[in-house]
Amino acid sequence: MVGPSSSHTAGAVRLGIMARKILGVEPDKAEIRLHGSFAETGKGHGTNLAFAAGLMGMGTDDERIPQALALAKEKGLDIQFTSADLGDVHPNTAEFHLRAQDGRSAVVLGSSIGGGQIKIVAINGFPVEISGDYPTLVILHRDLPGVVAQVTSLLATAQVNIAQMRVSREKRGAQALTIVETDQPLDSSVMLLLRKLPAVVQAMAVELG
């Protein structure tokens, strides 16, 4: 990895990568709200550079990380950093507010929990728990009976084994978020079928790699 810190640098790169993958494309605008230690000491550890690198798809060992902010500016990626109290979360936590040219947007809350490991704890306000250790399916859908059964049936037909699954919702009958961690990556044909389900608003395959 490119240092100096596994939590403030490598973990921050991985958070940026995960936020980008949840958005689904490279953003053209990002506001990153830094909490706790990220806000207090992050700049000295190159955390800002690491976040920018991750948002552009660079790995933790990419030698371009020290130039990431300059490279982002060249690409037209507008990144703003602010300090914020994000509540009762890990000291190394950031909230990504991302927008893409095609109109897509995402708000991703994640923590760097040590040793380069990360945890995504919220997506668009929905509480989640994603480590990036497994290929992960993120589905935003209407809260209707049978939707989860349709998703699991499709995965079973495609011989995709589920490691963990969690469902949360805004309120009864509103929008819900289903997170499925699987033992193998999802191919494009499965994703196409999932996106065609009538109640599905958005389906994303997230694999940290």
ChimeraX attribute file (.defattr): number of C-alpha atoms within 10 A of each C-alpha:
attribute: neighborCount
match mode: 1-to-1
recipient: residues
	/A:1	14
	/A:2	18
	/A:3	17
	/A:4	13
	/A:5	18
	/A:6	20
	/A:7	24
	/A:8	29
	/A:9	28
	/A:10	28
	/A:11	27
	/A:12	34
	/A:13	35
	/A:14	31
	/A:15	33
	/A:16	26
	/A:17	28
	/A:18	27
	/A:19	29
	/A:20	24
	/A:21	20
	/A:22	24
	/A:23	22
	/A:24	17
	/A:25	18
	/A:26	20
	/A:27	26
	/A:28	18
	/A:29	17
	/A:30	21
	/A:31	16
	/A:32	24
	/A:33	20
	/A:34	24
	/A:35	23
	/A:36	19
	/A:37	14
	/A:38	25
	/A:39	21
	/A:40	13
	/A:41	13
	/A:42	22
	/A:43	15
	/A:44	11
	/A:45	17
	/A:46	21
	/A:47	26
	/A:48	26
	/A:49	22
	/A:50	34
	/A:51	31
	/A:52	30
	/A:53	28
	/A:54	27
	/A:55	28
	/A:56	22
	/A:57	19
	/A:58	20
	/A:59	21
	/A:60	23
	/A:61	12
	/A:62	15
	/A:63	12
	/A:64	16
	/A:65	26
	/A:66	17
	/A:67	13
	/A:68	22
	/A:69	20
	/A:70	13
	/A:71	16
	/A:72	18
	/A:73	12
	/A:74	10
	/A:75	11
	/A:76	11
	/A:77	20
	/A:78	16
	/A:79	20
	/A:80	13
	/A:81	15
	/A:82	12
	/A:83	14
	/A:84	15
	/A:85	13
	/A:86	16
	/A:87	10
	/A:88	6
	/A:89	15
	/A:90	16
	/A:91	18
	/A:92	24
	/A:93	29
	/A:94	31
	/A:95	24
	/A:96	24
	/A:97	21
	/A:98	23
	/A:99	21
	/A:100	18
	/A:101	11
	/A:102	9
	/A:103	7
	/A:104	12
	/A:105	19
	/A:106	20
	/A:107	20
	/A:108	25
	/A:109	26
	/A:110	28
	/A:111	25
	/A:112	26
	/A:113	17
	/A:114	14
	/A:115	12
	/A:116	19
	/A:117	18
	/A:118	25
	/A:119	22
	/A:120	22
	/A:121	19
	/A:122	16
	/A:123	22
	/A:124	15
	/A:125	13
	/A:126	19
	/A:127	16
	/A:128	21
	/A:129	13
	/A:130	22
	/A:131	19
	/A:132	19
	/A:133	15
	/A:134	19
	/A:135	21
	/A:136	27
	/A:137	20
	/A:138	20
	/A:139	22
	/A:140	21
	/A:141	22
	/A:142	18
	/A:143	21
	/A:144	13
	/A:145	10
	/A:146	9
	/A:147	17
	/A:148	16
	/A:149	10
	/A:150	14
	/A:151	17
	/A:152	16
	/A:153	13
	/A:154	16
	/A:155	19
	/A:156	12
	/A:157	9
	/A:158	13
	/A:159	10
	/A:160	18
	/A:161	15
	/A:162	16
	/A:163	13
	/A:164	12
	/A:165	14
	/A:166	13
	/A:167	16
	/A:168	15
	/A:169	18
	/A:170	12
	/A:171	9
	/A:172	10
	/A:173	11
	/A:174	11
	/A:175	18
	/A:176	20
	/A:177	25
	/A:178	20
	/A:179	20
	/A:180	22
	/A:181	24
	/A:182	19
	/A:183	14
	/A:184	15
	/A:185	16
	/A:186	19
	/A:187	11
	/A:188	10
	/A:189	9
	/A:190	14
	/A:191	16
	/A:192	11
	/A:193	12
	/A:194	20
	/A:195	16
	/A:196	12
	/A:197	15
	/A:198	10
	/A:199	18
	/A:200	19
	/A:201	15
	/A:202	14
	/A:203	22
	/A:204	19
	/A:205	20
	/A:206	24
	/A:207	19
	/A:208	16
	/A:209	11
